[in-house]
Amino acid sequence: MERITKEQINERAHNVNQRLNRRLAGMSYDRHVQVEFRNGAVALDEYRGTSCLRTLTVGTKREIADFLHAMMVGIDLSREQ
């Protein structure tokens, strides 16, 4: 099984944020996800601007990477007609 790095998780979060921005082009949308490494775990938080709205999930690097991948697939599927 491939080892998941912090860089890969941050890249996936960046990809999710790009998809969110494309999905809502032309609309004012200042929400984004941000990865945080805290208390020996990895957390995925939702932000509006600089304010954290909520923690979406907490887990291992692999669990967060899988969650971010699922978010990307969901966003892509929602665009298909």
Secondary structure, DSSP 8 states (H G I E B T S, - for coil): -----HHHHHHHHHHHHHHHHHHTTTS---EEEEEEEETTEEEEEEEETTEEEEEEEEE-HHHHHHHHHHHHHHHHHHH--
